[in-house]
Amino acid sequence: MTENLKDRHVVVTGAGRGIGRGIAERMAADGYAVALWDIDAGTADEAARALSGAGGVTLSAQVDVAESSQVRAARDA
């Protein structure tokens, strides 16, 4: 990771499973604080618990990114 990317926060959509979860895991391992957004609250929460248990800083949210109001609300939270 380059020096200018340290101490950053990222949002990963579809973070509950599959590629999104893999990206969230990698970002957490690289020291990012990760917001895990997924349309399925249960998988987002489970992924956040797993990453937090491994020392990552996480926040999970149920977000349907097709709904701009949900995206704005999650961003503001």
N, C-alpha and C positions, 0 to 999 in steps of 0.2 A: 504494500500500500504506500502510495506517495505521501509525503509529509503534509501536503495541503488538504488531504482528505481525513485526517485524524479528527477526533472529537465531533463527529457528525451524527446526525439523526437521519434515518431513512424510513420510508414507508414501503412495505412490500404488499402488493395486492395478490390475492389468491394464495396467501401465506399459510393456509391451513394444511395443505398437502402438496405433493408432487413438486414441480419445478419451483413454485413460489416458496414452499417450505424449505427447499434446498437453498434457495437464494437467501432466505431469512437466516438460516443456520450459518451460512458462510459470512454474511454481513455481521452477525453477532460474534462469530469467531474472530473476525477482523477488528472487533472493538467498537462497532457501531451500536447505538441505541436503536432498537428496531420496533416500529409499529407494525403489527401484523394485522392486516385487514383481510377479511374473507366474508363471503356471503353466508357462510355457515359459522355461527358464533362458537359452536362446540369445538370444531377443529381449530379455529383461531386460538381459543383459550387453551386447548391442549398443547398446541405448538408453543405458545407463549410460556406455559408452565415448564415444558421441556427445556426451552432455551434459558429460562431464568434459573432452573435447577443446575444448568451447566455454567452459570455465572454471567449470562447475558442480561442486558437491561432491555426489558420488553414491555409492550403495551398491546393488548389485543382489542379489536373492535369488529362488530358485525357491520359490514358495509357492502352495499350493492353499488359498485362504481358506475353503473348505468344511471343511477339516481344522483344528480348533482347536489341535491339537498343533503343526502346522506354523506357525500364526500366532504361538503363544507362543514357539517356537524362534527364529523370525525376529525377533520383537520383542526378545528377550533378546540376540540377536547384535548 
